[in-house]
Amino acid sequence: MPPKKGRNLSDDKRFVKVVDQLAGGYKTIGQMVYAVLHEAITNGAFAPGDWLRQESLAEAIGVSRIPVRSALLQLESEGLVTFHPHRGARVRTLSAAQIDEIYRLRELLESHALRLSMARMTPDRLERISELANKLDAEPEGSEFLDTRVTFYREMYDATNNPLLVELIEELRGHVGRYLLGFRFDKHHHHRHATLVDHIRTGDLTAAESWLRSHLQEVREGILELATKEADEVAEVDPDVAEMAAKLRSKAPAAGSS
């Protein structure tokens, strides 16, 4: 469905759940509001193209409009939100060029993280990664699947010894996270995470990197398909994004391609 500007956030169960989870533990109201909106965007509670009305957000979170506007401005600087003159803020729809750049950077960083991790692999960590991979491959989509995926990659990329590197990878993944929610790419290909672990177990860096590159390429193609669909839906009610939708269609893989 195309995004609606008059969405009642106080009755939106997904957004209310985010607010409830993040309402405490922050030093300032501004930090809390930013955390709520960032989480709601990256976990899919707000879809690409959704309007973010300051009045509705403030009422649903239980704050004034001032920290809401400050949070939206910060999210705009991070590329997650765009402001439209006299119309308000909207969750950003990624362009084909932006999606391509994200996945080029992810391939570079994640290949580097994989090499570092394999060089320092221990039997205990390998066992944890194997257990998480099996769980990830068997898990149905949903919040538990997403949590397992985060834990798996943090273990695989050795976040304890590479905290900044893993943080950068997760930040890039966060930019497309709203497209990933609820879409299982392993339904469309045979890149089981257990296969990657098998390559790591045998110390086959070439095969492990090949798995990773192929996996990221197919995820990229899936993201382009989803972004095209979202842009087309928004374009039906907003001609401002019609050109972006056309560009995305020209980049998306043809139906039936692998």
Contacts in CASP RR format, 6 or more apart in sequence:
PFRMAT RR
TARGET T0000
AUTHOR 0000-0000-0000
METHOD contacts of the structure
MODEL  1
MPPKKGRNLSDDKRFVKVVDQLAGGYKTIGQMVYAVLHEAITNGAFAPGD
WLRQESLAEAIGVSRIPVRSALLQLESEGLVTFHPHRGARVRTLSAAQID
EIYRLRELLESHALRLSMARMTPDRLERISELANKLDAEPEGSEFLDTRV
TFYREMYDATNNPLLVELIEELRGHVGRYLLGFRFDKHHHHRHATLVDHI
RTGDLTAAESWLRSHLQEVREGILELATKEADEVAEVDPDVAEMAAKLRS
KAPAAGSS
1 233 0 8 1.000
2 233 0 8 1.000
2 234 0 8 1.000
2 236 0 8 1.000
2 237 0 8 1.000
3 47 0 8 1.000
3 49 0 8 1.000
3 50 0 8 1.000
3 51 0 8 1.000
3 90 0 8 1.000
3 91 0 8 1.000
3 233 0 8 1.000
3 234 0 8 1.000
3 237 0 8 1.000
4 50 0 8 1.000
4 51 0 8 1.000
5 51 0 8 1.000
5 53 0 8 1.000
6 51 0 8 1.000
6 53 0 8 1.000
6 56 0 8 1.000
7 50 0 8 1.000
7 51 0 8 1.000
7 53 0 8 1.000
7 56 0 8 1.000
8 56 0 8 1.000
9 15 0 8 1.000
9 16 0 8 1.000
9 56 0 8 1.000
9 57 0 8 1.000
9 59 0 8 1.000
9 60 0 8 1.000
10 16 0 8 1.000
10 56 0 8 1.000
10 59 0 8 1.000
10 60 0 8 1.000
12 45 0 8 1.000
12 60 0 8 1.000
14 40 0 8 1.000
14 44 0 8 1.000
14 45 0 8 1.000
15 40 0 8 1.000
15 45 0 8 1.000
15 46 0 8 1.000
15 60 0 8 1.000
16 60 0 8 1.000
17 45 0 8 1.000
18 36 0 8 1.000
18 39 0 8 1.000
18 40 0 8 1.000
18 43 0 8 1.000
18 45 0 8 1.000
19 36 0 8 1.000
19 60 0 8 1.000
19 61 0 8 1.000
21 39 0 8 1.000
22 32 0 8 1.000
22 35 0 8 1.000
22 36 0 8 1.000
22 39 0 8 1.000
23 32 0 8 1.000
23 36 0 8 1.000
23 61 0 8 1.000
24 32 0 8 1.000
25 32 0 8 1.000
26 32 0 8 1.000
26 35 0 8 1.000
29 63 0 8 1.000
29 67 0 8 1.000
30 63 0 8 1.000
30 67 0 8 1.000
30 70 0 8 1.000
30 71 0 8 1.000
32 61 0 8 1.000
33 57 0 8 1.000
33 61 0 8 1.000
33 63 0 8 1.000
33 67 0 8 1.000
33 68 0 8 1.000
33 70 0 8 1.000
33 71 0 8 1.000
34 67 0 8 1.000
34 70 0 8 1.000
34 71 0 8 1.000
34 74 0 8 1.000
34 75 0 8 1.000
36 61 0 8 1.000
36 71 0 8 1.000
37 52 0 8 1.000
37 57 0 8 1.000
37 68 0 8 1.000
37 71 0 8 1.000
37 72 0 8 1.000
37 75 0 8 1.000
38 71 0 8 1.000
38 75 0 8 1.000
38 80 0 8 1.000
39 45 0 8 1.000
40 46 0 8 1.000
41 75 0 8 1.000
41 80 0 8 1.000
41 81 0 8 1.000
41 91 0 8 1.000
41 178 0 8 1.000
42 80 0 8 1.000
42 174 0 8 1.000
42 177 0 8 1.000
42 178 0 8 1.000
43 146 0 8 1.000
43 177 0 8 1.000
43 178 0 8 1.000
43 181 0 8 1.000
44 177 0 8 1.000
44 178 0 8 1.000
44 181 0 8 1.000
46 52 0 8 1.000
46 91 0 8 1.000
46 178 0 8 1.000
47 91 0 8 1.000
47 178 0 8 1.000
47 230 0 8 1.000
48 91 0 8 1.000
48 92 0 8 1.000
48 93 0 8 1.000
48 94 0 8 1.000
48 178 0 8 1.000
48 179 0 8 1.000
48 227 0 8 1.000
48 230 0 8 1.000
48 231 0 8 1.000
48 234 0 8 1.000
49 90 0 8 1.000
49 91 0 8 1.000
49 92 0 8 1.000
49 93 0 8 1.000
49 230 0 8 1.000
49 234 0 8 1.000
49 241 0 8 1.000
50 90 0 8 1.000
50 91 0 8 1.000
51 88 0 8 1.000
51 89 0 8 1.000
51 90 0 8 1.000
52 72 0 8 1.000
52 81 0 8 1.000
52 88 0 8 1.000
52 89 0 8 1.000
52 90 0 8 1.000
52 91 0 8 1.000
53 88 0 8 1.000
54 65 0 8 1.000
54 68 0 8 1.000
54 69 0 8 1.000
54 72 0 8 1.000
54 88 0 8 1.000
54 89 0 8 1.000
55 65 0 8 1.000
57 68 0 8 1.000
58 64 0 8 1.000
58 65 0 8 1.000
58 68 0 8 1.000
61 68 0 8 1.000
72 81 0 8 1.000
72 83 0 8 1.000
72 89 0 8 1.000
75 81 0 8 1.000
76 82 0 8 1.000
76 83 0 8 1.000
76 89 0 8 1.000
79 92 0 8 1.000
79 175 0 8 1.000
80 91 0 8 1.000
80 92 0 8 1.000
80 175 0 8 1.000
81 89 0 8 1.000
81 90 0 8 1.000
81 91 0 8 1.000
81 92 0 8 1.000
82 89 0 8 1.000
82 90 0 8 1.000
82 92 0 8 1.000
83 89 0 8 1.000
83 90 0 8 1.000
84 90 0 8 1.000
84 240 0 8 1.000
91 178 0 8 1.000
93 227 0 8 1.000
93 230 0 8 1.000
93 231 0 8 1.000
93 234 0 8 1.000
93 241 0 8 1.000
93 244 0 8 1.000
94 102 0 8 1.000
94 175 0 8 1.000
94 176 0 8 1.000
94 179 0 8 1.000
94 223 0 8 1.000
94 227 0 8 1.000
95 244 0 8 1.000
95 247 0 8 1.000
95 248 0 8 1.000
96 224 0 8 1.000
96 227 0 8 1.000
96 247 0 8 1.000
96 248 0 8 1.000
96 250 0 8 1.000
96 251 0 8 1.000
96 252 0 8 1.000
98 175 0 8 1.000
99 176 0 8 1.000
99 220 0 8 1.000
99 223 0 8 1.000
99 224 0 8 1.000
99 227 0 8 1.000
99 251 0 8 1.000
100 220 0 8 1.000
100 251 0 8 1.000
102 172 0 8 1.000
102 175 0 8 1.000
102 176 0 8 1.000
103 216 0 8 1.000
103 217 0 8 1.000
103 219 0 8 1.000
103 220 0 8 1.000
103 223 0 8 1.000
105 172 0 8 1.000
106 169 0 8 1.000
106 172 0 8 1.000
106 173 0 8 1.000
106 216 0 8 1.000
107 212 0 8 1.000
107 213 0 8 1.000
107 216 0 8 1.000
109 165 0 8 1.000
109 168 0 8 1.000
109 169 0 8 1.000
109 172 0 8 1.000
110 157 0 8 1.000
110 169 0 8 1.000
110 212 0 8 1.000
110 216 0 8 1.000
111 209 0 8 1.000
111 212 0 8 1.000
111 213 0 8 1.000
112 165 0 8 1.000
113 157 0 8 1.000
113 158 0 8 1.000
113 162 0 8 1.000
113 165 0 8 1.000
113 166 0 8 1.000
113 169 0 8 1.000
114 156 0 8 1.000
114 157 0 8 1.000
114 205 0 8 1.000
114 208 0 8 1.000
114 209 0 8 1.000
114 212 0 8 1.000
115 205 0 8 1.000
115 209 0 8 1.000
116 157 0 8 1.000
116 158 0 8 1.000
116 161 0 8 1.000
116 162 0 8 1.000
116 165 0 8 1.000
117 156 0 8 1.000
117 157 0 8 1.000
117 158 0 8 1.000
117 162 0 8 1.000
117 200 0 8 1.000
118 200 0 8 1.000
118 203 0 8 1.000
118 205 0 8 1.000
118 208 0 8 1.000
120 158 0 8 1.000
120 161 0 8 1.000
121 200 0 8 1.000
125 155 0 8 1.000
125 158 0 8 1.000
126 197 0 8 1.000
126 200 0 8 1.000
126 201 0 8 1.000
128 155 0 8 1.000
129 152 0 8 1.000
129 155 0 8 1.000
129 156 0 8 1.000
129 197 0 8 1.000
129 200 0 8 1.000
130 194 0 8 1.000
130 197 0 8 1.000
130 201 0 8 1.000
132 148 0 8 1.000
132 151 0 8 1.000
132 152 0 8 1.000
132 155 0 8 1.000
132 193 0 8 1.000
133 152 0 8 1.000
133 192 0 8 1.000
133 193 0 8 1.000
133 194 0 8 1.000
133 196 0 8 1.000
133 197 0 8 1.000
134 194 0 8 1.000
135 148 0 8 1.000
136 145 0 8 1.000
136 148 0 8 1.000
136 149 0 8 1.000
136 152 0 8 1.000
136 193 0 8 1.000
137 186 0 8 1.000
137 192 0 8 1.000
137 193 0 8 1.000
137 194 0 8 1.000
139 145 0 8 1.000
139 148 0 8 1.000
141 182 0 8 1.000
141 183 0 8 1.000
141 184 0 8 1.000
142 181 0 8 1.000
142 182 0 8 1.000
145 184 0 8 1.000
146 180 0 8 1.000
146 181 0 8 1.000
150 170 0 8 1.000
152 193 0 8 1.000
153 166 0 8 1.000
153 169 0 8 1.000
153 170 0 8 1.000
154 166 0 8 1.000
156 196 0 8 1.000
156 200 0 8 1.000
157 165 0 8 1.000
157 166 0 8 1.000
157 169 0 8 1.000
158 166 0 8 1.000
159 166 0 8 1.000
173 180 0 8 1.000
176 223 0 8 1.000
179 223 0 8 1.000
179 226 0 8 1.000
179 227 0 8 1.000
179 230 0 8 1.000
180 219 0 8 1.000
180 223 0 8 1.000
183 222 0 8 1.000
183 226 0 8 1.000
185 191 0 8 1.000
185 218 0 8 1.000
185 219 0 8 1.000
185 222 0 8 1.000
186 192 0 8 1.000
188 218 0 8 1.000
188 222 0 8 1.000
189 215 0 8 1.000
189 218 0 8 1.000
189 258 0 8 1.000
191 211 0 8 1.000
191 214 0 8 1.000
191 215 0 8 1.000
191 218 0 8 1.000
195 211 0 8 1.000
196 208 0 8 1.000
196 211 0 8 1.000
196 212 0 8 1.000
196 215 0 8 1.000
199 205 0 8 1.000
199 207 0 8 1.000
199 208 0 8 1.000
199 211 0 8 1.000
200 208 0 8 1.000
218 258 0 8 1.000
221 252 0 8 1.000
221 253 0 8 1.000
221 257 0 8 1.000
222 253 0 8 1.000
224 248 0 8 1.000
224 251 0 8 1.000
224 252 0 8 1.000
224 253 0 8 1.000
225 252 0 8 1.000
225 253 0 8 1.000
227 248 0 8 1.000
227 252 0 8 1.000
228 245 0 8 1.000
228 248 0 8 1.000
228 249 0 8 1.000
228 251 0 8 1.000
228 252 0 8 1.000
231 241 0 8 1.000
231 244 0 8 1.000
231 245 0 8 1.000
231 248 0 8 1.000
232 245 0 8 1.000
232 249 0 8 1.000
234 241 0 8 1.000
234 245 0 8 1.000
235 241 0 8 1.000
235 242 0 8 1.000
235 244 0 8 1.000
235 245 0 8 1.000
END
